[in-house]
Amino acid sequence: MDDFQIKKIVDCRGKNCPIPLTRLKKALENINSGDTVHMISTFPESVDHMVIWSRKTGNELLKTEAKGGEYHFFVMKK
């Protein structure tokens, strides 16, 4: 079991880059440091983009899961 609580869910299914990252960034602007966002994407390149984005921004990519053509990302705001 994960020890983080989701503060916001960002559903980006069916959206291509840069929309998932743009919506994630907006969601992070509206939560506190240490809070977690769950972002869902169907864009396969999201996996690589999220790793690079989290390194650049300092927001922590806590967990990534792939399920049935969907990619689930759990990001903690720095």
Protein Blocks (a to p, Z undefined) as FASTA:
>chain_A
ZZbdcfbdcdfehiacfklmmmmmmmmmmpcehiacddddfbfklmmmmmmmmmmnopac
fbacdeehiacdddddZZ
